Amino acid sequence: MITGNYGRIRDIAAHYNCQTSAAVTVADEVFAWGDYNGKENFIPTITSFTSLDEVFANIPDDVVTFRPLRINFDDELIEEMNTTNELPEWLKKSFGDVESADVVFVVEGKKIHAHKYILIMRCAVFRTMFLGNWKESNESEQIIDHHSYDTFFAFLKYFYTNEVDLQPDMALELFALAHFYQMTDLQKECLKIIKRGVTVDNAASVYDKAILLASEELKEFVLKFCMANLTAVVNSDGFKLLKDDVVRDLFLHAAQQGAFKK
């Protein structure tokens, strides 16, 4: 039971594993009590923080976020941190922080520093990797093959910012990464970029990638583009590199769309 005059409370939260609680008022004053700041505080004490997220991000040895950045356990509905898809500034600034990072990804010989807690909370695959009985669970350095540094950097940055800033050709590689790590929200962002970058020259290869990644949305989009530019696409260098089964698939769907009617 809390007593005292703290004004109107806007939000309140408690740590799941230790005796720490916090509240924020409508005046944006943040109070904390319980096992906080190295001692037990039975009376809520005003802090210098501006949000509940900051309180729980500064608990030694047991850092958490005030709310889930993303929920995706047992294929449940994914929830974003808030309706604006905006993540707090402290989280954005922590990306690449060498001092606080506890995992390093080595890509093309270059290092990218990250935080296991952030990755675990935003991605079910990372959760299994770091919390399960896997080789990667206890390794602080992860070697990443078959991906470019720029693409994997953008992939990890998304966990901290919810932002994607890549050219369409790189967005296709990022889409494949998001597919592997089951990041459906990131896949959607990549699709927006990829669609803007489809051209006559790359339409065939993007169609091939859509089949490989089982993305019906991308496949249908590229198919419509090909139908509108069929002659140019068929005469492109990219089309000549397609495997026979992909060509047959494209022509079959083109026929079903009435592309060869007299």
C-alpha positions in Angstrom: 0.0 0.0 0.0 1.4 3.4 -1.1 0.6 6.5 0.8 1.5 10.1 0.0 0.5 12.9 -2.4 2.2 12.4 -5.7 -0.3 13.9 -8.0 -2.3 12.1 -10.6 -0.6 8.9 -11.7 -0.5 8.3 -15.5 1.2 4.8 -15.5 2.7 2.3 -13.1 4.8 -0.8 -13.4 6.7 -3.4 -11.4 9.8 -5.5 -12.1 8.9 -9.2 -12.7 12.0 -10.5 -10.8 12.9 -8.1 -8.0 11.4 -5.7 -5.6 11.3 -2.6 -7.8 8.3 -0.5 -8.7 7.9 2.8 -10.5 5.2 5.3 -11.5 4.9 8.3 -13.8 2.6 11.2 -13.1 0.6 13.3 -15.6 3.3 15.9 -15.0 5.9 13.4 -16.3 7.5 13.0 -12.9 8.9 9.5 -12.4 8.9 7.9 -8.9 10.6 4.7 -7.9 10.4 2.5 -4.7 11.3 -0.9 -3.4 14.7 -2.4 -4.1 16.0 0.6 -6.0 19.3 2.5 -6.4 21.1 0.0 -4.1 18.8 0.2 -1.1 15.2 -0.4 0.0 12.9 2.5 -0.4 9.5 2.1 1.1 8.4 5.5 0.1 8.3 6.5 -3.6 11.2 8.7 -4.5 11.3 11.1 -7.4 14.0 10.3 -10.0 15.7 12.1 -12.8 14.2 9.8 -15.4 11.6 10.8 -17.9 10.0 7.4 -18.5 9.3 4.1 -16.9 11.4 2.4 -19.5 14.5 4.2 -18.2 13.9 3.0 -14.6 14.0 -0.7 -15.5 16.7 -0.2 -18.1 19.0 0.9 -15.3 18.5 -2.0 -12.9 22.0 -3.6 -12.4 22.4 -7.1 -13.7 18.7 -7.5 -14.5 17.9 -5.0 -17.2 14.5 -5.3 -18.8 12.1 -3.0 -20.6 9.0 -1.6 -19.1 6.8 -3.3 -21.7 7.5 -5.9 -24.4 9.0 -4.5 -27.6 7.4 -7.3 -29.5 5.4 -10.4 -28.4 5.7 -13.4 -30.7 5.6 -16.4 -28.4 3.7 -19.5 -29.6 2.7 -17.6 -32.8 0.6 -15.1 -30.9 -0.3 -11.8 -32.4 2.6 -9.5 -32.7 2.3 -6.3 -30.7 4.4 -3.2 -31.3 5.6 -1.1 -28.4 3.0 1.6 -29.2 0.7 2.6 -31.9 3.1 5.0 -33.5 5.8 2.3 -33.9 8.2 4.8 -32.2 10.8 3.4 -29.9 12.3 5.4 -27.0 15.4 7.5 -27.7 17.5 5.7 -25.0 17.0 2.5 -26.9 17.9 4.0 -30.3 21.1 5.5 -28.8 22.1 2.2 -27.2 22.6 0.5 -30.6 26.3 -0.1 -31.2 27.2 0.9 -27.6 30.4 -1.1 -27.0 30.5 -0.6 -23.2 27.0 -2.0 -22.5 26.8 -4.6 -25.4 27.1 -8.3 -24.4 27.1 -9.9 -27.8 29.1 -9.1 -30.9 28.3 -10.2 -34.5 31.2 -10.5 -36.9 30.3 -10.0 -40.5 32.9 -9.7 -43.3 35.5 -9.3 -40.6 33.8 -6.3 -39.0 32.1 -6.2 -35.6 28.5 -5.1 -34.7 27.8 -4.7 -31.0 24.3 -5.5 -29.7 22.4 -6.5 -26.5 21.0 -10.0 -26.0 18.0 -8.8 -24.0 16.9 -6.5 -26.8 17.2 -9.3 -29.4 15.5 -11.9 -27.2 12.5 -9.6 -26.6 12.1 -8.7 -30.2 12.8 -12.0 -32.0 11.6 -15.5 -31.1 14.6 -17.0 -33.0 17.1 -15.1 -31.0 15.2 -16.0 -27.8 15.6 -19.7 -28.6 19.3 -19.1 -29.6 20.4 -17.3 -26.5 18.1 -18.9 -23.9 18.1 -22.5 -25.2 20.7 -25.2 -24.9 22.6 -24.2 -28.0 26.3 -23.5 -28.8 25.5 -19.8 -29.4 23.9 -19.4 -26.0 27.1 -18.9 -24.1 29.2 -17.3 -26.9 29.7 -13.6 -26.8 30.9 -13.5 -30.4 28.7 -14.7 -33.3 30.2 -15.3 -36.8 27.8 -14.5 -39.6 28.4 -15.9 -43.0 26.5 -15.5 -46.3 25.3 -12.0 -45.5 26.8 -8.6 -46.2 27.9 -6.3 -43.4 25.7 -3.5 -44.5 22.6 -5.7 -44.6 23.2 -7.3 -41.2 24.0 -3.9 -39.7 20.6 -2.7 -40.9 19.0 -5.9 -39.6 20.3 -5.4 -36.1 19.6 -1.6 -36.2 15.9 -2.3 -36.8 15.6 -4.0 -33.4 16.6 -0.6 -31.8 14.9 1.8 -34.1 12.0 0.2 -36.1 13.5 1.9 -39.1 14.8 0.6 -42.4 16.9 2.7 -44.7 18.3 0.6 -47.6 18.3 0.6 -51.4 15.8 -1.9 -53.0 18.6 -4.4 -54.0 19.8 -4.6 -50.4 16.3 -4.6 -49.1 15.8 -7.9 -50.9 18.7 -9.5 -48.9 17.3 -7.9 -45.7 13.9 -9.4 -46.6 15.5 -12.9 -46.7 17.1 -12.3 -43.3 13.8 -11.2 -41.8 12.2 -14.3 -43.3 14.8 -16.6 -41.7 14.5 -14.9 -38.3 10.7 -14.8 -38.5 10.5 -11.0 -38.3 7.2 -10.5 -40.1 7.0 -6.8 -39.2 10.5 -6.2 -40.8 9.4 -8.2 -43.9 6.6 -5.8 -44.4 8.9 -2.8 -44.2 11.2 -4.5 -46.7 8.4 -5.2 -49.1 7.5 -1.5 -49.3 11.1 -0.7 -50.4 11.4 -3.7 -52.8 8.2 -2.8 -54.5 9.4 0.7 -55.2 12.5 -0.7 -56.8 11.1 -3.3 -59.2 12.2 -2.6 -62.8 12.2 -4.4 -66.1 15.8 -5.4 -65.6 15.3 -6.9 -62.1 11.7 -8.1 -62.2 12.7 -11.7 -63.2 15.2 -12.1 -60.3 12.8 -10.6 -57.8 10.1 -13.0 -58.9 12.6 -15.9 -58.5 13.4 -14.6 -55.0 9.7 -14.3 -54.1 9.3 -18.0 -55.0 12.3 -19.0 -53.0 11.1 -17.1 -49.9 7.5 -18.2 -50.4 6.3 -14.6 -50.3 2.9 -14.6 -52.1 2.5 -10.9 -51.7 5.8 -10.1 -53.4 5.2 -12.8 -56.1 1.8 -11.4 -57.0 3.1 -7.8 -57.1 6.0 -8.7 -59.4 3.7 -10.9 -61.6 1.4 -7.9 -62.2 4.4 -5.8 -63.1 5.6 -8.5 -65.5 2.1 -8.7 -67.1 2.2 -4.9 -67.7 5.8 -5.1 -69.2 5.9 -8.7 -70.5 7.9 -8.2 -73.7 10.5 -6.0 -72.0 10.9 -8.4 -69.1 11.3 -11.5 -71.3 14.0 -9.7 -73.3 15.9 -8.6 -70.2 19.2 -10.1 -69.2 17.7 -11.0 -65.8 15.1 -13.2 -67.5 17.7 -15.1 -69.4 19.3 -16.2 -66.1 16.2 -17.7 -64.7 16.0 -21.5 -64.2 13.6 -23.4 -66.5 11.1 -24.2 -63.7 10.9 -20.6 -62.7 10.3 -19.6 -66.3 7.5 -22.2 -66.6 6.0 -20.9 -63.4 6.0 -17.3 -64.6 4.5 -18.2 -68.0 1.9 -20.4 -66.4 0.7 -17.6 -64.1 0.9 -15.2 -67.1 -1.4 -17.5 -69.1 -3.8 -17.6 -66.2 -3.8 -13.8 -66.2 -4.7 -13.8 -69.9 -1.4 -12.5 -71.1 -1.4 -14.7 -74.2 -4.9 -14.2 -75.4 -5.4 -13.1 -79.0 
